[in-house]
Amino acid sequence: MQAHLTHPHCWSSLPSPSVREAASMYSTAVAIFLVILVAALQSSEPPESSFPYHTHLDPEGILELSWNISYVQKIIHFQLQVQGLRPGVLFGMSDRGEMENADLIMLWTDGNSSYFADAWSDQKGQIHLDAQQDYQLLQAQRTSDGLSLLFKRPFVTCDPKDYLIEDDTVHLVYGILEEPFQSLEAINTSSLNTGLHRVQLLKSEFPTPAMPADVQTIEIRAPDILIPDNETTYWCHVFVLPPDFSERRHHIIKYEAIVTEGNEALVHHMEVFQCADEFESMPQYDGSCYSKMKPERLNYCRHVLAAWALGAEAFYYPEEAGVAVGGLGSSRYLRLEIHYHNPWNIQGRHDSSGIRLYYTGSLRKFNAGIMELGLVYTPVMAIPPQETAFVLTGYCTDKCTMMALPPSGIHIFASQLHTHLTGRKVVTVLARNGQERKVVNRDNHYSPHFQEIRMLKKIVSVFPGDVLITSCTYNTEDRKLATVGGFGILEEMCVNYVHYYPQTELELCKSAVNDGYLQKYFRQVNSFNNEEVCTCPQASVPEQFTSVPWNSYNRDMLKALYRFAPISMHCNKTSAVSFQGEWNPQPLPEITSTLKESAPNCPAQQALSHTDPTLVSIKWGRG
């Protein structure tokens, strides 16, 4: 609603005040109004120090966003700081970072006055005033270097034009206006300087653990390698820990990525693996992880110490746990694996990226571990082309957890979801006695360009006999051929790296469809499609999928295969050796009850009255 002041009415029955008295009364009324207004704003305005989360929205650093969360009130307070004075700014959220169909706030000037509004954009990028004004402006003020806006919004507004703020990835959109506009409806996002930035707004509110006095760091880095000009490269480097790691055990309590400046777009993900202690030495190696020159012993470096992917920030272990390294039975040899994604085939770029480990000799109560859940990296799991939401599911079965987990169970405290370019949603669910019980981690707005490790809001305990089900949803609308599982960036993965304690021998609990049943699928395709798929021994699975004519029958039959066919289980120890037992083929876990996604409890929509933008008292200048 446009803010304005009105003079109080003068009743004719009362004596008329003098000019001086009238001026005094008017000034007093304005002063009281301002005091009430400022008090109202300040009562709902968090102190500046209470914004624990910060991020720069744009590469130039013009827009900085800070926010805090009230889980009690289910409200987020935002502070948007703008460097320099501009004719206006746009900020909001959309499903995948599109400027169309976005939920927005707008601050703009018509050249004389400035306005704030809760708005939305249509499919053509045209901006409209939202009939339900859920973003509330609390403060707009000049700063020494530009402008500061303070506003708030509920998680859930029940407005069909608004974005539902949940625990998962949020695609923030922003824009900078370079000229005045006479009205909100005169603005189209296509004419603005816009961009997107991904964050998790509803973060788990765990305090950052204090580092102990004896904390030390060590950097596991690539030795100034020349990045190959191939699109996909997995580079392996053998690193040897200092001798004192042989003498005593330490706990890794934090780690973070070190990415060589300028290579941020090339370094996709990194892992540090510890080698098996059965080997007294490891050959030095620095080269492709899939080269024929790679020493065979490096295949025994499989114990994950740290895992980082694009978008992840520093990771802290909870105060009661750390990753054990060093001492008796612990190898000093590590393998750093870096996945370089170089679609532009850039040449001559050197890299020394890696991971910095923070460790302490003050051992914590539990040894922590990292376990891989989801799908095995194999081409038998594939997504047809032109799919908008194709689901693949991997299982950690009750048979594996019964054999590998201690009677007291394990406790998952963090999770990192991972796919390649076509992944759109990822979820891991815990099932017990045939019933899905709880979600371990879910991201309905997952982006392969933002794969941070997330602390869970509540620890999830997993016991022998439980099942962990990881499902990934893919979009292949822009692809002409089937996308198969594998290591390449144009192939696909479906992984959840769960961080847990106490550590067990179980390092990988994943599945894939049984290959024999997949070959039955190809023969069934042939029976309806004139023998187009070669089922001869020399044909590879990717070649077979390339030959499939992707009509609706073949698509539906593949979905049915993945939903009902037996699986090949990988229930593996650190050394990539399976736990004892028969794992291929195995029946799918029997799930009789599934969890339903919760939906906001919103009343029926009612007709809303007309509203106007808020008039903001800011004097604009050129920034």
Secondary structure, DSSP 4 states (H G I P E B T S, - for coil): ------PPP--TTSPPPPHHHHHHHHHHHHHHHHHHHHHHHHHTSPPGGG--EEEESSTTS-EEEEEEEETTTTEEEEEEEEES--SEEEEEEESSS-STT-EEEEEEE-SS-EEEEEEEE-TT-BEEE-SS--SEEEEEEEETTEEEEEEEEES----TTS----SS-EEEEEEEE-S--SSGGG-BGGGSEEEEEEE-SS---PPPPPPPTT-EEEEEE--SEE--SSSEEEEEEEEE--THHHHSEEEEEEEEEE--TT-TTTEEEEEEEEEPTT-S-----EEETT-TTS-GGGGGEEEEEEEEETT---EE--TTEEEEEESTT--SEEEEEEEEE-TT---S-EE--EEEEEEESS--SEE-EEEEEEE-S-TTSEE-TT-SSEEEEEEE-HHHHHHHS-TT-EEEEEEEEE--TTEEEEEEEEEETTEEEEEEEEETT-BTTB---EEEEEEEEE-TT-EEEEEEEE--TT-SSPEEBSSSTTSB--EEEEEEES--SEEEEEEEE-HHHHHHHHHHHHHHTTS-S--STT--HHHHHHH----HHHHHHHHHHHHHS-EEEEEEETTSPBPSS--SSBPPP---B-PPPP----PPP-PPPP--PEEE-------
